[in-house]
């Protein structure tokens, strides 16, 4: 296997790993997997692409990576939106508690 293909397979495997982590909701592992993938990507684009077959292979691989990324981003956005909704509920609860305490304190005078 050529250096290009080996490095491209590494990036593709890490992209699959990111999607798997997002699917499992294993958010803590995503940052490390993304760091490793970014390193592998930077190495990938240092490789000579003079062979047309290598360029086609890389094009196909990048398309696969982008498709995996789109799925991963959708899951991350969904989780972000859920977390934002939960945060709003917490804030509303605090506001309600504070309003209750303010009314209670006023009525005790």
C-alpha positions as CSV (number, residue, x, y, z in Angstrom):
1,X,0.0,0.0,0.0
2,X,1.4,3.4,-0.9
3,X,2.1,6.1,1.6
4,X,-0.8,8.1,0.3
5,X,-3.3,5.3,0.6
6,X,-2.1,4.3,4.0
7,X,-2.4,7.9,5.3
8,X,-5.8,8.3,3.6
9,X,-7.1,5.1,5.2
10,X,-5.9,6.4,8.6
11,X,-7.8,9.7,8.1
12,X,-10.9,7.8,6.9
13,X,-10.7,5.4,9.9
14,X,-10.4,8.4,12.3
15,X,-13.4,10.0,10.6
16,X,-15.4,6.8,11.1
17,X,-14.3,6.8,14.7
18,X,-15.5,10.4,15.2
19,X,-18.9,9.4,13.8
20,X,-19.0,6.3,16.1
21,X,-18.2,8.4,19.1
22,X,-20.9,11.0,18.2
23,X,-23.4,8.2,17.7
24,X,-22.6,6.8,21.1
25,X,-22.8,10.2,22.7
26,X,-19.1,9.8,23.8
27,X,-18.4,13.5,23.6
28,X,-15.3,13.4,25.8
29,X,-13.5,11.2,23.2
30,X,-14.2,13.4,20.2
31,X,-11.7,16.1,20.9
32,X,-8.8,13.6,21.1
33,X,-10.0,11.8,17.9
34,X,-10.3,15.1,16.1
35,X,-6.8,16.1,17.2
36,X,-5.4,12.8,15.8
37,X,-7.3,13.2,12.6
38,X,-6.1,16.8,12.1
39,X,-2.5,15.6,12.5
40,X,-3.1,12.8,10.0
41,X,-4.7,15.2,7.5
42,X,-1.8,17.6,7.7
43,X,0.5,14.7,6.8
44,X,-1.7,13.5,4.1
45,X,-1.5,16.7,2.1
46,X,2.3,16.7,2.2
47,X,2.4,13.6,0.1
48,X,3.3,13.9,-3.6
49,X,0.1,13.7,-5.8
50,X,1.8,13.5,-9.3
51,X,0.1,10.1,-10.1
52,X,-3.4,10.6,-11.5
53,X,-4.6,7.4,-9.9
54,X,-3.4,8.7,-6.5
55,X,-5.3,11.9,-7.1
56,X,-8.5,10.0,-8.0
57,X,-8.1,7.9,-4.9
58,X,-7.6,10.9,-2.7
59,X,-10.6,12.7,-4.2
60,X,-12.8,9.6,-3.5
61,X,-11.4,9.4,0.0
62,X,-12.0,13.1,0.7
63,X,-15.6,12.8,-0.5
64,X,-16.1,9.9,1.9
65,X,-14.6,11.9,4.8
66,X,-16.9,14.8,4.0
67,X,-19.9,12.6,4.0
68,X,-18.9,11.2,7.4
69,X,-18.2,14.7,8.7
70,X,-21.7,15.8,7.6
71,X,-23.2,13.0,9.7
72,X,-21.0,13.8,12.7
73,X,-21.8,17.5,12.5
74,X,-25.6,16.7,12.4
75,X,-25.2,14.6,15.6
76,X,-23.1,17.3,17.3
77,X,-25.6,20.0,16.4
78,X,-28.5,17.9,17.7
79,X,-26.7,17.4,21.0
80,X,-25.9,21.1,21.2
81,X,-29.5,22.0,20.7
82,X,-30.6,19.5,23.4
83,X,-28.1,20.9,25.8
84,X,-29.2,24.5,25.0
85,X,-32.8,23.4,25.7
86,X,-31.9,21.9,29.0
87,X,-29.9,25.0,30.0
88,X,-33.0,27.2,29.2
89,X,-35.1,24.9,31.4
90,X,-32.5,25.3,34.3
91,X,-32.5,29.1,33.8
92,X,-36.3,29.2,33.9
93,X,-36.3,27.1,37.0
94,X,-33.9,29.5,38.7
95,X,-36.0,32.5,37.6
96,X,-39.1,30.8,39.0
97,X,-37.4,30.0,42.3
98,X,-36.0,33.5,42.6
99,X,-39.5,35.0,41.9
100,X,-41.0,32.7,44.5
101,X,-38.4,33.6,47.1
102,X,-38.9,37.3,46.3
103,X,-42.7,37.1,46.8
104,X,-42.3,35.0,49.9
105,X,-39.8,37.4,51.4
106,X,-42.1,40.4,50.6
107,X,-45.1,38.7,52.2
108,X,-43.2,37.9,55.4
109,X,-42.9,41.7,56.2
